[in-house]
Amino acid sequence: MMLKPEIKELWVDALRSGRYKQGLNDLADDNGGLCCLGVLAIELGCEILPSDVEGDTFVRLRLPNGQVVRPEGTLPPELFSIIYDEPIPLDGSVNLRTYQNPEMRVDDDGVLINVAASQLNDEWDLHFNEIADIIEKQL
């Protein structure tokens, strides 16, 4: 899985820009914060919309083509053709979670493990600049 070079640069630059407030546990939160995946979605021209399901905390996205989706905290498959340099099959032959939430190899006390982008944001408590450094090296 490879990000298109221009998408990688766009994402890394946006994370380092200081334009975005960091949030947790969804693409966007009620306080105007975004997770690292939310930053990418915004940079790709998506609009964050509140949930339309009572009691549901996950936001919706209006895609650049106007379609509204509920990605449940990850990147929707509808963005794959914009993000990745090769077609991603949507027929069930691959695990889409890998593409919806890209994984990177991270040193965890001397052991390299795979960690999804959202985990770096939500569980590892890394700042956007630190996540940008990992994306730059890994994806």
C-alpha positions as CSV (number, residue, x, y, z in Angstrom):
1,M,0.0,0.0,0.0
2,M,1.5,3.3,-1.1
3,L,0.1,6.7,-0.7
4,K,0.3,8.9,-3.8
5,P,3.4,11.1,-3.2
6,E,1.3,14.3,-3.5
7,I,-1.2,13.0,-1.0
8,K,1.5,12.1,1.5
9,E,3.0,15.6,1.1
10,L,-0.4,17.2,1.5
11,W,-1.1,15.2,4.7
12,V,2.3,15.7,6.3
13,D,2.3,19.4,5.6
14,A,-1.2,19.8,7.0
15,L,-0.4,17.9,10.2
16,R,2.7,20.1,10.7
17,S,0.9,23.4,9.7
18,G,-0.6,24.2,13.1
19,R,-4.0,24.9,11.4
20,Y,-5.7,22.0,13.0
21,K,-6.6,21.3,16.6
22,Q,-6.0,17.7,17.6
23,G,-8.9,15.6,18.8
24,L,-9.5,12.0,19.7
25,N,-11.6,8.9,18.9
26,D,-13.3,10.0,15.6
27,L,-12.4,12.0,12.5
28,A,-13.7,15.1,14.4
29,D,-15.0,15.8,17.8
30,D,-17.6,18.3,19.3
31,N,-14.8,20.7,20.3
32,G,-13.4,21.3,16.8
33,G,-10.6,18.8,17.1
34,L,-9.6,16.4,14.4
35,C,-7.7,13.1,14.4
36,C,-4.9,12.7,11.9
37,L,-7.3,10.9,9.5
38,G,-9.8,13.8,9.9
39,V,-7.1,16.2,8.8
40,L,-6.5,14.2,5.6
41,A,-10.2,14.1,4.9
42,I,-10.5,17.8,5.2
43,E,-7.4,18.4,3.0
44,L,-9.0,16.1,0.4
45,G,-12.0,18.5,0.2
46,C,-14.4,16.6,2.5
47,E,-16.8,18.4,4.8
48,I,-17.3,17.1,8.4
49,L,-21.0,16.8,9.2
50,P,-22.6,15.8,12.6
51,S,-24.0,12.3,13.0
52,D,-27.6,11.8,11.8
53,V,-28.2,8.9,14.2
54,E,-29.3,9.8,17.8
55,G,-26.8,8.7,20.3
56,D,-24.1,8.0,17.7
57,T,-20.9,9.9,18.1
58,F,-19.3,9.2,14.7
59,V,-19.4,12.1,12.3
60,R,-20.4,11.9,8.6
61,L,-18.4,13.1,5.7
62,R,-19.6,15.0,2.6
63,L,-17.1,13.8,0.0
64,P,-15.8,16.1,-2.8
65,N,-18.4,14.6,-5.2
66,G,-21.3,15.6,-2.7
67,Q,-22.0,12.0,-1.5
68,V,-22.5,11.8,2.3
69,V,-21.0,8.7,4.0
70,R,-20.6,7.5,7.6
71,P,-17.0,6.2,7.8
72,E,-17.1,5.4,11.6
73,G,-13.8,7.0,12.4
74,T,-11.8,5.8,9.4
75,L,-11.3,6.9,5.8
76,P,-14.1,5.8,3.6
77,P,-13.4,3.5,0.6
78,E,-14.8,6.2,-1.7
79,L,-11.5,8.2,-1.1
80,F,-9.2,5.3,-2.0
81,S,-8.8,6.3,-5.6
82,I,-7.7,9.7,-4.5
83,I,-5.3,8.5,-1.8
84,Y,-3.6,5.4,-3.1
85,D,-1.4,4.9,-6.1
86,E,-3.0,1.6,-7.2
87,P,-6.6,0.5,-7.3
88,I,-7.9,-1.1,-4.1
89,P,-10.4,-4.0,-4.7
90,L,-13.7,-3.5,-3.0
91,D,-14.9,-7.1,-3.6
92,G,-13.9,-8.4,-0.2
93,S,-10.6,-9.9,-1.4
94,V,-8.5,-7.5,0.8
95,N,-9.0,-6.2,4.4
96,L,-10.2,-2.7,3.8
97,R,-9.4,-1.6,7.3
98,T,-5.7,-1.5,6.3
99,Y,-6.6,1.1,3.7
100,Q,-9.2,3.0,5.8
101,N,-6.7,3.4,8.7
102,P,-3.1,3.0,7.3
103,E,-0.7,1.1,9.5
104,M,3.0,2.0,10.1
105,R,5.8,0.2,11.8
106,V,6.6,1.8,15.2
107,D,9.3,1.0,17.8
108,D,7.6,0.0,21.0
109,D,10.4,-0.4,23.6
110,G,12.7,-2.0,21.0
111,V,10.1,-4.1,19.2
112,L,8.7,-3.0,15.8
113,I,5.0,-3.4,15.7
114,N,2.2,-2.3,13.3
115,V,0.2,0.6,14.5
116,A,-2.7,2.2,12.7
117,A,-2.7,6.0,12.2
118,S,-5.7,6.5,14.5
119,Q,-3.9,4.5,17.3
120,L,-0.9,6.9,17.0
121,N,-3.4,9.7,17.5
122,D,-5.8,8.3,20.0
123,E,-3.8,5.6,22.0
124,W,-0.2,6.6,21.7
125,D,-1.0,10.3,22.4
126,L,1.4,11.5,19.7
127,H,1.1,15.0,18.5
128,F,0.4,15.8,14.8
129,N,4.1,16.7,14.2
130,E,5.2,13.3,15.5
131,I,2.6,11.5,13.4
132,A,3.7,13.5,10.4
133,D,7.3,12.3,10.9
134,I,6.2,8.7,11.0
135,I,3.9,9.0,7.9
136,E,6.8,10.7,6.1
137,K,9.1,7.8,6.8
138,Q,6.7,4.9,6.6
139,L,4.0,5.5,4.0
